[in-house]
């Protein structure tokens, strides 16, 4: 053990400064009601037509409630992943480097450093004062996440620390925690297969005949530590060592004051206590990350034994519920590279370019889009669809394979591919016996689910998309902007492009038409008149046998040139 030393990684305060410097932070100094206004205000940037790259973190500094009570502690919403740029800022690298950084951290974990003098212990409340209104957790400006549906202010941006009672290895998970009294919370840990690591510890304490389980709820970890909660790491791996791998240096940790656990030394707030493993208490309703309100359930009551914090503490709150949201961005950035690595490296599937988990409303879990290189053999497309469907138990209800020209973030583009590039009886399959996973229906209630696989890739070359070519659309956009017309938000696809069934002769004809020389095209086509053919017979330019005048030699076709035309 040693005294607090200079850290080589950002804490939450450093992260907020970095967001501000990058233009990714909105400071809200006007009065805001934490229970009825805070989350709805931030929610508008997800449902108000604002592009993902324009979303920002919100720092609230003038917080109150309906009764006129004010709070001295600021709250940051969207501070970890309002968009992917915010997440990348927390990771200290470009977005394209995030997966490689996770891979290095997992391969090169670094043990944490225990310190005695920790910022998270600058202010401490213990004992009877925790029962008083305005103290304990009641001191904290915890917002109501889904006003109109939630029954309590709820901690959402948590790193909940528990330890295996057999080997002492700690686990860190992001679980919701509802405020019930100044000294009592109710914690919800996922009990489904593959769910919360903390719940496995809960079961072991029950099996051992214990009455309580020690727990520390951490708010406002350094970003490298905060990202550990939502990340799916191998069971039994201590998240502090992986966070050290991300930082490239040991993470400072310190002993909790009233429970036998280690907590991040630079945490903003730590709530210590004991979870009762012998009884449960009603909790909820609460708007969940799967996009539906989780109805009232029995969950784990926790008695609070200490609340410690920094003097200048800032509390984070995740904007979650219906995707897109902060929690869905965190998961998407983490999960998509894992899917891609599984298909390309583990399964060695040819032609896989990327895997995209559809975010709006479906929350990453229900719709998976696999982008395949054009011309990939059909068996490889189907191997990719099967691999994506079964890689993660709570993802992949609908798996769709598309080509690279399809914008995977555009439902319209995906439906377009399904409408024109599939034959349902050949290109769709149903897989039975899937679990329900995370959602309004629960797999432990016995109801099975299934998966739909769709091959929406092109099976042969197709004609171009019938929109003006890119150069013409870009020229028109310049005129639009020059005229001061309403700001454009281009929706892909916004220009035409070739899909294989096209010939350079038609490029030349199109260029002449766009330059006002359609009469020249007419002089060329009149010489290609053919008797006896049925109308709507397609023209193959390479097989045309019309004599041409010498002055049109530049338009003569090379009979050896191949054609993609069917």
Secondary structure, DSSP 4 states (H G I P E B T S, - for coil): -B-----SS--HHHHHHHHHHTT-EEEE-S-EETTTTHHHHHHHHHHSS--GGG--EEEE-SEE-TT--EESSEEEESTTTSSHHHHHHHHTS-GGGHHHHHHHHHHS----EEBSS-GGGSEEEEGGGGGSTTSGGGGS-PPPSSTTT-SS-EE-SEEEEEE-TTT--EEEE--EEEEEETTEEEEE---STT--HHHHHHHHHHHTT-SEEEEEEEES--HHHHHHHHS---TT--HHHHHHHHHTSPPEEEE-SSSS-EEETT-SEEEEEEEEEEEEEEE--EE-TTSSEEPPEEEEEEEEEEEEE-TT-EEEE---SSSSSHHHHHHHHHHHHHHHHIIIIIS--TTEEEEEE--TTTTTTSEEEEEE-TT--HHHHHHHHHHHHHHSTTS-SEEEEEETTS-TT-HHHHHHHHHHH--HHHHEEEEEEE---SSSS-GGGT--EEEEEEE-S-SS-BPPPSS-BHHHHHHHHHHHHHTTPPPP---S--SB--BB---HHHHHHHHHHHTT-HHHHHHHHHTT--TTPPTTPPP-GGG------GGGGGG---TTS-----
